[in-house]
Amino acid sequence: MALPLARYPARPLLRRAFELRNNVTPYDTCYVALAESLDCPLYTADARLAKAPGPTCRIELVN
């Protein structure tokens, strides 16, 4: 089964990632910024990220 994968450059996300720095870990800021720019939900197992203030995308906590 082949999954359709797309690569996205980080550079366009950096401004938003920097804005999120106080509430989201540096590792997660680009994922959040990408989900926001694509207007799609972000799925995570990280409960702290799911509750973080600041992100405008929907964040779904998975077990």
PDB file of N, H, CA, C and O in Angstrom:
ATOM      1  N   MET A   1       0.846  -1.173   0.000  1.00  0.00           N
ATOM      2  CA  MET A   1       0.000   0.000   0.000  1.00  0.00           C
ATOM      3  C   MET A   1       0.891   1.237   0.000  1.00  0.00           C
ATOM      4  O   MET A   1       1.715   1.410   0.898  1.00  0.00           O
ATOM      5  N   ALA A   2       0.735   2.068  -0.971  1.00  0.00           N
ATOM      6  H   ALA A   2       0.066   1.927  -1.701  1.00  0.00           H
ATOM      7  CA  ALA A   2       1.530   3.291  -1.075  1.00  0.00           C
ATOM      8  C   ALA A   2       0.761   4.453  -0.450  1.00  0.00           C
ATOM      9  O   ALA A   2      -0.433   4.627  -0.690  1.00  0.00           O
ATOM     10  N   LEU A   3       1.455   5.225   0.338  1.00  0.00           N
ATOM     11  H   LEU A   3       2.425   5.083   0.533  1.00  0.00           H
ATOM     12  CA  LEU A   3       0.856   6.409   0.946  1.00  0.00           C
ATOM     13  C   LEU A   3       1.259   7.635   0.145  1.00  0.00           C
ATOM     14  O   LEU A   3       2.425   7.782  -0.220  1.00  0.00           O
ATOM     15  N   PRO A   4       0.304   8.519  -0.133  1.00  0.00           N
ATOM     16  CA  PRO A   4       0.670   9.747  -0.823  1.00  0.00           C
ATOM     17  C   PRO A   4       1.358  10.693   0.167  1.00  0.00           C
ATOM     18  O   PRO A   4       0.737  11.160   1.121  1.00  0.00           O
ATOM     19  N   LEU A   5       2.604  10.963  -0.060  1.00  0.00           N
ATOM     20  H   LEU A   5       3.109  10.584  -0.836  1.00  0.00           H
ATOM     21  CA  LEU A   5       3.372  11.833   0.827  1.00  0.00           C
ATOM     22  C   LEU A   5       3.719  13.123   0.113  1.00  0.00           C
ATOM     23  O   LEU A   5       3.982  13.128  -1.089  1.00  0.00           O
ATOM     24  N   ALA A   6       3.720  14.203   0.850  1.00  0.00           N
ATOM     25  H   ALA A   6       3.506  14.199   1.827  1.00  0.00           H
ATOM     26  CA  ALA A   6       4.115  15.503   0.314  1.00  0.00           C
ATOM     27  C   ALA A   6       5.147  16.110   1.250  1.00  0.00           C
ATOM     28  O   ALA A   6       5.060  15.968   2.470  1.00  0.00           O
ATOM     29  N   ARG A   7       6.113  16.780   0.669  1.00  0.00           N
ATOM     30  H   ARG A   7       6.184  16.896  -0.321  1.00  0.00           H
ATOM     31  CA  ARG A   7       7.122  17.481   1.469  1.00  0.00           C
ATOM     32  C   ARG A   7       6.806  18.968   1.438  1.00  0.00           C
ATOM     33  O   ARG A   7       6.416  19.511   0.404  1.00  0.00           O
ATOM     34  N   TYR A   8       6.978  19.615   2.573  1.00  0.00           N
ATOM     35  H   TYR A   8       7.295  19.174   3.413  1.00  0.00           H
ATOM     36  CA  TYR A   8       6.724  21.045   2.685  1.00  0.00           C
ATOM     37  C   TYR A   8       7.973  21.717   3.232  1.00  0.00           C
ATOM     38  O   TYR A   8       8.560  21.226   4.196  1.00  0.00           O
ATOM     39  N   PRO A   9       8.390  22.824   2.640  1.00  0.00           N
ATOM     40  CA  PRO A   9       9.566  23.524   3.152  1.00  0.00           C
ATOM     41  C   PRO A   9       9.257  24.186   4.493  1.00  0.00           C
ATOM     42  O   PRO A   9       8.144  24.662   4.719  1.00  0.00           O
ATOM     43  N   ALA A  10      10.237  24.211   5.364  1.00  0.00           N
ATOM     44  H   ALA A  10      11.141  23.824   5.180  1.00  0.00           H
ATOM     45  CA  ALA A  10      10.057  24.790   6.700  1.00  0.00           C
ATOM     46  C   ALA A  10      10.108  26.315   6.683  1.00  0.00           C
ATOM     47  O   ALA A  10       9.469  26.965   7.511  1.00  0.00           O
ATOM     48  N   ARG A  11      10.849  26.879   5.765  1.00  0.00           N
ATOM     49  H   ARG A  11      11.368  26.351   5.093  1.00  0.00           H
ATOM     50  CA  ARG A  11      11.065  28.330   5.771  1.00  0.00           C
ATOM     51  C   ARG A  11       9.766  29.151   5.854  1.00  0.00           C
ATOM     52  O   ARG A  11       9.705  30.081   6.658  1.00  0.00           O
ATOM     53  N   PRO A  12       8.728  28.850   5.060  1.00  0.00           N
ATOM     54  CA  PRO A  12       7.492  29.637   5.160  1.00  0.00           C
ATOM     55  C   PRO A  12       6.776  29.491   6.507  1.00  0.00           C
ATOM     56  O   PRO A  12       5.905  30.297   6.834  1.00  0.00           O
ATOM     57  N   LEU A  13       7.134  28.481   7.278  1.00  0.00           N
ATOM     58  H   LEU A  13       7.842  27.826   7.012  1.00  0.00           H
ATOM     59  CA  LEU A  13       6.472  28.224   8.561  1.00  0.00           C
ATOM     60  C   LEU A  13       7.190  28.876   9.737  1.00  0.00           C
ATOM     61  O   LEU A  13       6.635  28.941  10.834  1.00  0.00           O
ATOM     62  N   LEU A  14       8.398  29.352   9.531  1.00  0.00           N
ATOM     63  H   LEU A  14       8.848  29.298   8.640  1.00  0.00           H
ATOM     64  CA  LEU A  14       9.240  29.780  10.648  1.00  0.00           C
ATOM     65  C   LEU A  14       8.688  30.964  11.432  1.00  0.00           C
ATOM     66  O   LEU A  14       8.811  30.993  12.657  1.00  0.00           O
ATOM     67  N   ARG A  15       8.086  31.934  10.764  1.00  0.00           N
ATOM     68  H   ARG A  15       7.986  31.910   9.770  1.00  0.00           H
ATOM     69  CA  ARG A  15       7.535  33.090  11.493  1.00  0.00           C
ATOM     70  C   ARG A  15       6.459  32.630  12.481  1.00  0.00           C
ATOM     71  O   ARG A  15       6.466  33.022  13.648  1.00  0.00           O
ATOM     72  N   ARG A  16       5.541  31.799  11.998  1.00  0.00           N
ATOM     73  H   ARG A  16       5.536  31.481  11.050  1.00  0.00           H
ATOM     74  CA  ARG A  16       4.474  31.304  12.884  1.00  0.00           C
ATOM     75  C   ARG A  16       5.044  30.392  13.960  1.00  0.00           C
ATOM     76  O   ARG A  16       4.606  30.441  15.109  1.00  0.00           O
ATOM     77  N   ALA A  17       6.008  29.569  13.603  1.00  0.00           N
ATOM     78  H   ALA A  17       6.364  29.530  12.669  1.00  0.00           H
ATOM     79  CA  ALA A  17       6.646  28.687  14.583  1.00  0.00           C
ATOM     80  C   ALA A  17       7.271  29.517  15.697  1.00  0.00           C
ATOM     81  O   ALA A  17       7.178  29.158  16.870  1.00  0.00           O
ATOM     82  N   PHE A  18       7.906  30.623  15.332  1.00  0.00           N
ATOM     83  H   PHE A  18       7.982  30.915  14.378  1.00  0.00           H
ATOM     84  CA  PHE A  18       8.518  31.496  16.336  1.00  0.00           C
ATOM     85  C   PHE A  18       7.449  32.110  17.238  1.00  0.00           C
ATOM     86  O   PHE A  18       7.672  32.262  18.439  1.00  0.00           O
ATOM     87  N   GLU A  19       6.311  32.460  16.685  1.00  0.00           N
ATOM     88  H   GLU A  19       6.130  32.337  15.710  1.00  0.00           H
ATOM     89  CA  GLU A  19       5.216  33.027  17.486  1.00  0.00           C
ATOM     90  C   GLU A  19       4.689  32.029  18.515  1.00  0.00           C
ATOM     91  O   GLU A  19       4.201  32.431  19.571  1.00  0.00           O
ATOM     92  N   LEU A  20       4.782  30.753  18.220  1.00  0.00           N
ATOM     93  H   LEU A  20       5.178  30.426  17.362  1.00  0.00           H
ATOM     94  CA  LEU A  20       4.260  29.706  19.108  1.00  0.00           C
ATOM     95  C   LEU A  20       5.251  29.287  20.189  1.00  0.00           C
ATOM     96  O   LEU A  20       4.920  28.461  21.039  1.00  0.00           O
ATOM     97  N   ARG A  21       6.446  29.836  20.172  1.00  0.00           N
ATOM     98  H   ARG A  21       6.716  30.508  19.481  1.00  0.00           H
ATOM     99  CA  ARG A  21       7.558  29.352  21.000  1.00  0.00           C
ATOM    100  C   ARG A  21       7.281  29.332  22.498  1.00  0.00           C
ATOM    101  O   ARG A  21       7.883  28.527  23.209  1.00  0.00           O
ATOM    102  N   ASN A  22       6.405  30.175  23.001  1.00  0.00           N
ATOM    103  H   ASN A  22       5.915  30.829  22.424  1.00  0.00           H
ATOM    104  CA  ASN A  22       6.165  30.227  24.445  1.00  0.00           C
ATOM    105  C   ASN A  22       5.212  29.144  24.942  1.00  0.00           C
ATOM    106  O   ASN A  22       5.184  28.839  26.135  1.00  0.00           O
ATOM    107  N   ASN A  23       4.434  28.564  24.036  1.00  0.00           N
ATOM    108  H   ASN A  23       4.456  28.811  23.067  1.00  0.00           H
ATOM    109  CA  ASN A  23       3.417  27.593  24.448  1.00  0.00           C
ATOM    110  C   ASN A  23       3.622  26.195  23.889  1.00  0.00           C
ATOM    111  O   ASN A  23       3.012  25.237  24.363  1.00  0.00           O
ATOM    112  N   VAL A  24       4.478  26.076  22.883  1.00  0.00           N
ATOM    113  H   VAL A  24       4.974  26.855  22.498  1.00  0.00           H
ATOM    114  CA  VAL A  24       4.675  24.804  22.188  1.00  0.00           C
ATOM    115  C   VAL A  24       6.171  24.536  22.109  1.00  0.00           C
ATOM    116  O   VAL A  24       6.959  25.465  21.936  1.00  0.00           O
ATOM    117  N   THR A  25       6.569  23.273  22.233  1.00  0.00           N
ATOM    118  H   THR A  25       5.929  22.518  22.373  1.00  0.00           H
ATOM    119  CA  THR A  25       7.994  22.944  22.168  1.00  0.00           C
ATOM    120  C   THR A  25       8.550  23.287  20.786  1.00  0.00           C
ATOM    121  O   THR A  25       7.820  23.263  19.796  1.00  0.00           O
ATOM    122  N   PRO A  26       9.837  23.604  20.723  1.00  0.00           N
ATOM    123  CA  PRO A  26      10.439  23.925  19.420  1.00  0.00           C
ATOM    124  C   PRO A  26      10.211  22.822  18.386  1.00  0.00           C
ATOM    125  O   PRO A  26      10.002  23.106  17.207  1.00  0.00           O
ATOM    126  N   TYR A  27      10.251  21.594  18.820  1.00  0.00           N
ATOM    127  H   TYR A  27      10.421  21.363  19.778  1.00  0.00           H
ATOM    128  CA  TYR A  27      10.048  20.460  17.911  1.00  0.00           C
ATOM    129  C   TYR A  27       8.654  20.491  17.289  1.00  0.00           C
ATOM    130  O   TYR A  27       8.493  20.190  16.106  1.00  0.00           O
ATOM    131  N   ASP A  28       7.653  20.853  18.080  1.00  0.00           N
ATOM    132  H   ASP A  28       7.783  21.098  19.040  1.00  0.00           H
ATOM    133  CA  ASP A  28       6.264  20.803  17.622  1.00  0.00           C
ATOM    134  C   ASP A  28       5.802  22.055  16.890  1.00  0.00           C
ATOM    135  O   ASP A  28       4.788  22.014  16.194  1.00  0.00           O
ATOM    136  N   THR A  29       6.519  23.168  17.028  1.00  0.00           N
ATOM    137  H   THR A  29       7.343  23.202  17.594  1.00  0.00           H
ATOM    138  CA  THR A  29       6.040  24.423  16.440  1.00  0.00           C
ATOM    139  C   THR A  29       5.840  24.332  14.934  1.00  0.00           C
ATOM    140  O   THR A  29       4.861  24.864  14.412  1.00  0.00           O
ATOM    141  N   CYS A  30       6.742  23.671  14.233  1.00  0.00           N
ATOM    142  H   CYS A  30       7.538  23.238  14.658  1.00  0.00           H
ATOM    143  CA  CYS A  30       6.595  23.565  12.769  1.00  0.00           C
ATOM    144  C   CYS A  30       5.432  22.666  12.391  1.00  0.00           C
ATOM    145  O   CYS A  30       4.756  22.921  11.394  1.00  0.00           O
ATOM    146  N   TYR A  31       5.185  21.621  13.165  1.00  0.00           N
ATOM    147  H   TYR A  31       5.733  21.413  13.975  1.00  0.00           H
ATOM    148  CA  TYR A  31       4.027  20.763  12.886  1.00  0.00           C
ATOM    149  C   TYR A  31       2.726  21.548  13.069  1.00  0.00           C
ATOM    150  O   TYR A  31       1.808  21.434  12.256  1.00  0.00           O
ATOM    151  N   VAL A  32       2.652  22.332  14.125  1.00  0.00           N
ATOM    152  H   VAL A  32       3.398  22.424  14.785  1.00  0.00           H
ATOM    153  CA  VAL A  32       1.465  23.148  14.370  1.00  0.00           C
ATOM    154  C   VAL A  32       1.320  24.192  13.265  1.00  0.00           C
ATOM    155  O   VAL A  32       0.229  24.373  12.723  1.00  0.00           O
ATOM    156  N   ALA A  33       2.405  24.875  12.930  1.00  0.00           N
ATOM    157  H   ALA A  33       3.291  24.728  13.370  1.00  0.00           H
ATOM    158  CA  ALA A  33       2.355  25.895  11.881  1.00  0.00           C
ATOM    159  C   ALA A  33       1.926  25.288  10.546  1.00  0.00           C
ATOM    160  O   ALA A  33       1.165  25.910   9.805  1.00  0.00           O
ATOM    161  N   LEU A  34       2.397  24.098  10.236  1.00  0.00           N
ATOM    162  H   LEU A  34       3.015  23.593  10.838  1.00  0.00           H
ATOM    163  CA  LEU A  34       2.004  23.439   8.986  1.00  0.00           C
ATOM    164  C   LEU A  34       0.525  23.073   9.008  1.00  0.00           C
ATOM    165  O   LEU A  34      -0.181  23.305   8.028  1.00  0.00           O
ATOM    166  N   ALA A  35       0.054  22.512  10.099  1.00  0.00           N
ATOM    167  H   ALA A  35       0.629  22.324  10.896  1.00  0.00           H
ATOM    168  CA  ALA A  35      -1.369  22.167  10.200  1.00  0.00           C
ATOM    169  C   ALA A  35      -2.233  23.418  10.051  1.00  0.00           C
ATOM    170  O   ALA A  35      -3.273  23.384   9.393  1.00  0.00           O
ATOM    171  N   GLU A  36      -1.801  24.515  10.660  1.00  0.00           N
ATOM    172  H   GLU A  36      -0.956  24.543  11.194  1.00  0.00           H
ATOM    173  CA  GLU A  36      -2.545  25.769  10.519  1.00  0.00           C
ATOM    174  C   GLU A  36      -2.566  26.229   9.063  1.00  0.00           C
ATOM    175  O   GLU A  36      -3.613  26.627   8.554  1.00  0.00           O
ATOM    176  N   SER A  37      -1.422  26.176   8.396  1.00  0.00           N
ATOM    177  H   SER A  37      -0.571  25.852   8.810  1.00  0.00           H
ATOM    178  CA  SER A  37      -1.352  26.666   7.014  1.00  0.00           C
ATOM    179  C   SER A  37      -2.145  25.780   6.056  1.00  0.00           C
ATOM    180  O   SER A  37      -2.662  26.267   5.050  1.00  0.00           O
ATOM    181  N   LEU A  38      -2.244  24.500   6.353  1.00  0.00           N
ATOM    182  H   LEU A  38      -1.824  24.105   7.169  1.00  0.00           H
ATOM    183  CA  LEU A  38      -3.014  23.578   5.512  1.00  0.00           C
ATOM    184  C   LEU A  38      -4.481  23.501   5.927  1.00  0.00           C
ATOM    185  O   LEU A  38      -5.284  22.833   5.275  1.00  0.00           O
ATOM    186  N   ASP A  39      -4.822  24.190   7.015  1.00  0.00           N
ATOM    187  H   ASP A  39      -4.170  24.732   7.544  1.00  0.00           H
ATOM    188  CA  ASP A  39      -6.182  24.178   7.555  1.00  0.00           C
ATOM    189  C   ASP A  39      -6.663  22.742   7.777  1.00  0.00           C
ATOM    190  O   ASP A  39      -7.732  22.339   7.318  1.00  0.00           O
ATOM    191  N   CYS A  40      -5.832  21.991   8.495  1.00  0.00           N
ATOM    192  H   CYS A  40      -4.963  22.318   8.867  1.00  0.00           H
ATOM    193  CA  CYS A  40      -6.170  20.600   8.786  1.00  0.00           C
ATOM    194  C   CYS A  40      -5.875  20.307  10.257  1.00  0.00           C
ATOM    195  O   CYS A  40      -5.122  21.045  10.892  1.00  0.00           O
ATOM    196  N   PRO A  41      -6.456  19.246  10.802  1.00  0.00           N
ATOM    197  CA  PRO A  41      -6.183  18.906  12.200  1.00  0.00           C
ATOM    198  C   PRO A  41      -4.787  18.323  12.364  1.00  0.00           C
ATOM    199  O   PRO A  41      -4.206  17.778  11.425  1.00  0.00           O
ATOM    200  N   LEU A  42      -4.273  18.449  13.557  1.00  0.00           N
ATOM    201  H   LEU A  42      -4.745  18.892  14.319  1.00  0.00           H
ATOM    202  CA  LEU A  42      -2.992  17.847  13.928  1.00  0.00           C
ATOM    203  C   LEU A  42      -3.302  16.743  14.929  1.00  0.00           C
ATOM    204  O   LEU A  42      -3.948  16.989  15.948  1.00  0.00           O
ATOM    205  N   TYR A  43      -2.849  15.544  14.647  1.00  0.00           N
ATOM    206  H   TYR A  43      -2.324  15.344  13.819  1.00  0.00           H
ATOM    207  CA  TYR A  43      -3.065  14.403  15.533  1.00  0.00           C
ATOM    208  C   TYR A  43      -1.801  14.155  16.330  1.00  0.00           C
ATOM    209  O   TYR A  43      -0.705  14.107  15.771  1.00  0.00           O
ATOM    210  N   THR A  44      -1.955  13.995  17.649  1.00  0.00           N
ATOM    211  H   THR A  44      -2.845  14.034  18.103  1.00  0.00           H
ATOM    212  CA  THR A  44      -0.805  13.817  18.524  1.00  0.00           C
ATOM    213  C   THR A  44      -1.165  12.931  19.709  1.00  0.00           C
ATOM    214  O   THR A  44      -2.331  12.815  20.085  1.00  0.00           O
ATOM    215  N   ALA A  45      -0.152  12.313  20.286  1.00  0.00           N
ATOM    216  H   ALA A  45       0.796  12.407  19.981  1.00  0.00           H
ATOM    217  CA  ALA A  45      -0.319  11.566  21.529  1.00  0.00           C
ATOM    218  C   ALA A  45       0.170  12.394  22.708  1.00  0.00           C
ATOM    219  O   ALA A  45       0.183  11.914  23.841  1.00  0.00           O
ATOM    220  N   ASP A  46       0.567  13.624  22.453  1.00  0.00           N
ATOM    221  H   ASP A  46       0.556  14.014  21.532  1.00  0.00           H
ATOM    222  CA  ASP A  46       1.108  14.524  23.471  1.00  0.00           C
ATOM    223  C   ASP A  46      -0.026  15.353  24.083  1.00  0.00           C
ATOM    224  O   ASP A  46      -0.507  16.304  23.468  1.00  0.00           O
ATOM    225  N   ALA A  47      -0.445  14.989  25.289  1.00  0.00           N
ATOM    226  H   ALA A  47      -0.054  14.217  25.789  1.00  0.00           H
ATOM    227  CA  ALA A  47      -1.561  15.675  25.947  1.00  0.00           C
ATOM    228  C   ALA A  47      -1.251  17.144  26.201  1.00  0.00           C
ATOM    229  O   ALA A  47      -2.141  17.991  26.109  1.00  0.00           O
ATOM    230  N   ARG A  48      -0.012  17.450  26.516  1.00  0.00           N
ATOM    231  H   ARG A  48       0.711  16.762  26.591  1.00  0.00           H
ATOM    232  CA  ARG A  48       0.356  18.845  26.773  1.00  0.00           C
ATOM    233  C   ARG A  48       0.214  19.694  25.508  1.00  0.00           C
ATOM    234  O   ARG A  48      -0.262  20.828  25.568  1.00  0.00           O
ATOM    235  N   LEU A  49       0.623  19.148  24.376  1.00  0.00           N
ATOM    236  H   LEU A  49       1.009  18.227  24.327  1.00  0.00           H
ATOM    237  CA  LEU A  49       0.459  19.867  23.109  1.00  0.00           C
ATOM    238  C   LEU A  49      -1.020  20.054  22.795  1.00  0.00           C
ATOM    239  O   LEU A  49      -1.426  21.122  22.336  1.00  0.00           O
ATOM    240  N   ALA A  50      -1.819  19.037  23.036  1.00  0.00           N
ATOM    241  H   ALA A  50      -1.489  18.169  23.409  1.00  0.00           H
ATOM    242  CA  ALA A  50      -3.250  19.115  22.746  1.00  0.00           C
ATOM    243  C   ALA A  50      -3.945  20.206  23.555  1.00  0.00           C
ATOM    244  O   ALA A  50      -4.959  20.747  23.117  1.00  0.00           O
ATOM    245  N   LYS A  51      -3.410  20.534  24.734  1.00  0.00           N
ATOM    246  H   LYS A  51      -2.586  20.094  25.090  1.00  0.00           H
ATOM    247  CA  LYS A  51      -4.015  21.551  25.606  1.00  0.00           C
ATOM    248  C   LYS A  51      -3.334  22.910  25.501  1.00  0.00           C
ATOM    249  O   LYS A  51      -3.778  23.866  26.136  1.00  0.00           O
ATOM    250  N   ALA A  52      -2.277  23.016  24.724  1.00  0.00           N
ATOM    251  H   ALA A  52      -1.916  22.240  24.208  1.00  0.00           H
ATOM    252  CA  ALA A  52      -1.482  24.248  24.671  1.00  0.00           C
ATOM    253  C   ALA A  52      -2.301  25.416  24.121  1.00  0.00           C
ATOM    254  O   ALA A  52      -3.017  25.264  23.132  1.00  0.00           O
ATOM    255  N   PRO A  53      -2.193  26.584  24.767  1.00  0.00           N
ATOM    256  CA  PRO A  53      -2.844  27.768  24.211  1.00  0.00           C
ATOM    257  C   PRO A  53      -2.025  28.292  23.037  1.00  0.00           C
ATOM    258  O   PRO A  53      -0.803  28.144  23.014  1.00  0.00           O
ATOM    259  N   GLY A  54      -2.685  28.894  22.078  1.00  0.00           N
ATOM    260  H   GLY A  54      -3.678  29.014  22.097  1.00  0.00           H
ATOM    261  CA  GLY A  54      -1.971  29.507  20.968  1.00  0.00           C
ATOM    262  C   GLY A  54      -2.262  28.915  19.607  1.00  0.00           C
ATOM    263  O   GLY A  54      -2.583  29.664  18.685  1.00  0.00           O
ATOM    264  N   PRO A  55      -2.165  27.593  19.434  1.00  0.00           N
ATOM    265  CA  PRO A  55      -2.443  27.038  18.113  1.00  0.00           C
ATOM    266  C   PRO A  55      -3.878  27.310  17.679  1.00  0.00           C
ATOM    267  O   PRO A  55      -4.805  27.243  18.487  1.00  0.00           O
ATOM    268  N   THR A  56      -4.053  27.618  16.397  1.00  0.00           N
ATOM    269  H   THR A  56      -3.300  27.672  15.740  1.00  0.00           H
ATOM    270  CA  THR A  56      -5.394  27.864  15.869  1.00  0.00           C
ATOM    271  C   THR A  56      -5.951  26.656  15.122  1.00  0.00           C
ATOM    272  O   THR A  56      -7.126  26.641  14.756  1.00  0.00           O
ATOM    273  N   CYS A  57      -5.121  25.653  14.897  1.00  0.00           N
ATOM    274  H   CYS A  57      -4.166  25.665  15.194  1.00  0.00           H
ATOM    275  CA  CYS A  57      -5.613  24.433  14.249  1.00  0.00           C
ATOM    276  C   CYS A  57      -6.266  23.536  15.304  1.00  0.00           C
ATOM    277  O   CYS A  57      -6.005  23.661  16.500  1.00  0.00           O
ATOM    278  N   ARG A  58      -7.110  22.644  14.834  1.00  0.00           N
ATOM    279  H   ARG A  58      -7.322  22.542  13.862  1.00  0.00           H
ATOM    280  CA  ARG A  58      -7.695  21.659  15.748  1.00  0.00           C
ATOM    281  C   ARG A  58      -6.613  20.632  16.066  1.00  0.00           C
ATOM    282  O   ARG A  58      -5.949  20.122  15.164  1.00  0.00           O
ATOM    283  N   ILE A  59      -6.440  20.334  17.347  1.00  0.00           N
ATOM    284  H   ILE A  59      -6.980  20.748  18.079  1.00  0.00           H
ATOM    285  CA  ILE A  59      -5.459  19.341  17.763  1.00  0.00           C
ATOM    286  C   ILE A  59      -6.211  18.191  18.404  1.00  0.00           C
ATOM    287  O   ILE A  59      -6.912  18.368  19.400  1.00  0.00           O
ATOM    288  N   GLU A  60      -6.058  17.009  17.820  1.00  0.00           N
ATOM    289  H   GLU A  60      -5.489  16.865  17.011  1.00  0.00           H
ATOM    290  CA  GLU A  60      -6.751  15.810  18.281  1.00  0.00           C
ATOM    291  C   GLU A  60      -5.785  14.921  19.046  1.00  0.00           C
ATOM    292  O   GLU A  60      -4.723  14.560  18.540  1.00  0.00           O
ATOM    293  N   LEU A  61      -6.155  14.579  20.247  1.00  0.00           N
ATOM    294  H   LEU A  61      -7.018  14.872  20.659  1.00  0.00           H
ATOM    295  CA  LEU A  61      -5.349  13.691  21.078  1.00  0.00           C
ATOM    296  C   LEU A  61      -5.716  12.248  20.760  1.00  0.00           C
ATOM    297  O   LEU A  61      -6.887  11.870  20.812  1.00  0.00           O
ATOM    298  N   VAL A  62      -4.713  11.451  20.434  1.00  0.00           N
ATOM    299  H   VAL A  62      -3.763  11.758  20.392  1.00  0.00           H
ATOM    300  CA  VAL A  62      -4.927  10.031  20.141  1.00  0.00           C
ATOM    301  C   VAL A  62      -4.244   9.202  21.214  1.00  0.00           C
ATOM    302  O   VAL A  62      -3.258   9.632  21.812  1.00  0.00           O
ATOM    303  N   ASN A  63      -4.768   8.027  21.451  1.00  0.00           N
ATOM    304  H   ASN A  63      -5.569   7.678  20.966  1.00  0.00           H
ATOM    305  CA  ASN A  63      -4.182   7.131  22.454  1.00  0.00           C
ATOM    306  C   ASN A  63      -3.334   6.083  21.803  1.00  0.00           C
ATOM    307  O   ASN A  63      -2.760   5.239  22.491  1.00  0.00           O
TER     308      ASN A  63
END
